[in-house]
Amino acid sequence: MGYAGLGFWILTAVIGAYLLTVWLREGGWRQRAAAVTRLPVSVILAHILLAVAGLCCWALFTFSRVASAGRAASALVLIVASLGAVLLFRWLPSSGRHSRDEDAAAERNFPVAAVVTHGVSAVFTVIVVVTTVIYAT
């Protein structure tokens, strides 16, 4: 199961890297000060950095069976998934009283298929990583 978790995590990371390049290419980094984007840069950076740290811990667990690395990876994947859920709900369009014209936001250029694939792959990653750690340690 460790290799399946690693595969799902890598797939999720590749699609996430694609979404990040779209966001950067469309000016997301420059929009952070203009209050155009609804995605806080601090949450994006935390999501990315913790995901990379978790992936490294999971690779260590997969190849060497260090139990503490597996537990760290499972904790990190849950935190990363929570941050991802925050980003997803902030990305969804809003028609509420406080909504504003956000068509200029960089994240409006995300292909919906990429967002859905990233999310589904992340769900599988969480399930595989957490269940593997529960049963392996």
C-alpha positions in Angstrom: 0.0 0.0 0.0 2.9 2.3 0.5 3.7 2.5 -3.2 0.1 3.2 -4.0 0.1 6.1 -1.6 3.3 7.3 -3.1 1.8 7.1 -6.6 -1.3 9.0 -5.6 0.7 11.6 -3.8 3.0 12.2 -6.8 0.0 12.4 -9.1 -1.6 14.9 -6.8 1.6 16.9 -6.6 2.1 17.0 -10.4 -1.5 18.3 -10.9 -1.0 20.8 -8.1 2.2 22.0 -9.7 0.3 22.5 -13.0 -2.4 24.5 -11.1 0.4 26.6 -9.5 1.9 27.4 -12.9 -1.5 28.5 -14.2 -2.0 30.7 -11.2 1.5 32.2 -11.5 1.2 32.6 -15.3 -2.1 34.5 -14.9 -0.6 36.9 -12.4 -1.7 35.4 -9.1 1.4 36.4 -7.3 1.0 40.0 -8.4 -2.7 40.0 -7.5 -2.2 39.2 -3.8 -1.7 42.9 -2.9 -4.5 44.1 -5.1 -7.2 42.1 -3.2 -8.3 40.6 -6.5 -7.6 37.0 -5.6 -9.6 35.0 -3.1 -6.7 32.6 -2.5 -4.4 33.8 0.3 -0.8 33.4 -0.6 0.1 32.2 2.9 -2.4 29.4 2.6 -1.1 28.5 -0.9 2.5 28.4 0.3 1.6 26.4 3.5 -0.3 23.9 1.4 2.6 23.5 -1.0 5.4 23.3 1.6 3.6 21.0 3.9 2.6 18.8 1.0 6.3 18.5 -0.1 7.4 17.8 3.4 4.7 15.1 3.8 5.7 13.6 0.4 9.3 13.3 1.6 8.2 11.7 4.9 6.0 9.3 2.9 8.8 8.3 0.6 11.0 7.7 3.6 8.3 5.5 5.1 7.7 3.6 1.9 11.3 2.8 1.2 12.6 2.3 4.8 9.5 1.6 6.9 10.5 4.2 9.5 7.3 4.3 11.6 7.7 7.9 12.7 8.0 9.1 9.1 4.7 7.3 8.3 3.0 9.0 11.3 4.4 12.4 10.3 3.3 11.9 6.7 -0.2 10.9 7.8 -0.5 14.0 10.1 0.9 16.3 7.3 -1.5 14.8 4.7 -4.5 15.6 6.9 -3.2 19.2 7.4 -2.5 19.6 3.7 -6.0 18.3 2.8 -7.6 20.8 5.2 -5.7 23.6 3.6 -6.7 22.3 0.2 -10.4 22.3 1.3 -10.0 25.9 2.4 -8.5 26.8 -1.0 -11.2 24.9 -2.9 -14.1 26.6 -1.0 -12.5 30.0 -1.6 -12.0 29.2 -5.3 -15.7 28.3 -5.8 -17.7 31.2 -7.3 -19.9 33.1 -4.9 -23.1 35.0 -5.6 -23.6 36.2 -2.0 -24.0 39.7 -0.7 -20.2 40.1 -0.3 -19.2 38.8 -3.7 -17.4 41.1 -6.1 -16.4 40.9 -9.7 -13.6 38.3 -9.6 -13.3 37.5 -13.3 -9.9 39.1 -13.3 -8.6 36.7 -10.6 -5.8 34.4 -11.7 -7.5 31.3 -10.2 -10.5 31.8 -12.6 -8.3 30.4 -15.3 -7.9 27.0 -13.5 -9.3 24.2 -15.7 -12.2 22.6 -13.8 -11.0 19.1 -14.8 -7.6 19.8 -13.2 -9.1 21.0 -10.0 -11.4 18.0 -9.8 -8.6 15.6 -10.6 -6.3 17.2 -8.1 -9.0 16.9 -5.4 -10.0 13.3 -6.2 -6.4 12.2 -6.2 -5.9 14.0 -2.9 -8.8 12.1 -1.4 -7.3 8.8 -2.5 -3.9 9.9 -1.1 -5.4 10.7 2.3 -7.3 7.4 2.4 -4.3 5.3 1.4 -1.8 7.1 3.5 -3.8 7.1 6.7 -5.1 3.5 6.4 -1.6 2.3 5.6 -0.1 3.9 8.7 -2.9 2.7 10.9 -2.5 -0.9 9.8 1.4 -0.9 9.4 2.4 0.7 12.7 
